[in-house]
Amino acid sequence: MPVAYLLARVYLREDDKLEGKLAYRRVLELLKEWGVEGATVLKSVMGYGTTKSFHYEGLEVLSYGLPVVVEFIDEEPKVMTAVERLISKFGNLFITLEEVRLCPYS
């Protein structure tokens, strides 16, 4: 029987820094420290944000600031606590939440 979980996505740029480290690495370290069940860093090859400027691999001048997404999943209370802690610690982060059903594994 599938189990209800919450998936959070933290949208960053690959060159963003938090506490002197690459932001995606620091977020991943904190999630592990806080006991979140699983997290993955996804690097994109192209994207744009609020500035509507494209960033993509292939053109060195435009490859600065490629989008990176840190996804993490756990039961809702743990995800919400982690999201609140990230916002409290770093302020202005773009985070989305999505309900998911996790298929049990052996």
N, C-alpha and C positions, 0 to 999 in steps of 0.2 A: 504494500500500500504506500503510495507517495506521501512524503512528509512535507508540510508547508514550511518554507524558508523565505528569507528575504535576501535579495541580491542588491548590493550597492555598487555604483560606479562613480569613481572619482576621476574627473577629467582634468588633465594637466598638460603642460608642454614638456618635452623631454629635457629641456634646459632649465626648467623651474628649479629653484632651490628652496629648501626648508631646513632651518637649523644648520646651514652650511653644507648640506648634502643634497644630492639630486632628490627632488621632491618625491618621485615615485618610489625610490629606494627607502626614503625615510618613512613614508606612509606604510609601506610593506613591513618595515621593521616594527613600527608601532602596532600594527594589526597583529603580528605574531606575538609581540610582548603582551598584548591585551587578551590573547587566547582565542582570537577569531579562528573559526574552523578551517577556512581556506581562502587564499587570495592569489590573484594572477595579475601580472602586468602585461598589457597588450600595447604594442607599438604600432602605430598606423603608418601608412605610406603617403597619405594625403588627407588634408582636412582644412577647415576654416572655422573661425569663431566669430565673435561679435564684431571684429574689425572687417570681416568679409575678405580678408587677405588670405590667399591660398598658401599653404605650406605643403611641400611635397618633396620626396626623394628625387634625386636625379639632377636637380639644379642646385648647385651648392649655395647660391645666394638666397634661395627660397627654402632650403632644407632646415634652416634655423627655426627652432620652435615647433618641431613636428608634434602632433597630438600623441599623448600617451594616456591610457585608461588603466586605472587600478580597479579591478573587480574583486569584491569579496562577498562571501556567502556564509550565513549562519542562521540560527533561529532569530526571530524578530527582535527580542529584547537585547541580544548581544550586538546585533547590527546597529540598532538605534543608539545604543550606548556608544559604540565606536564612532558613529557619524557625529554625535553630539560632542564627543571628545576631540575629534579632528577639527570641527568647526570652532570649538572653544580654543584650541591650541593654535590654529593657523588662520582663522577668520574666513576670508572670502574664497571658499572653494566651491566649485560647481559639482554637485553630487546628485545623482538620480537614484531612485529606489524602485524596485520591481518585485512583486510577489512571484515566487517560483515554487514548483513542486519537485522535490528531489526524489528520484527513484532510489529505493534502498539498494545497497550494494553489499556483497559478502566480504 
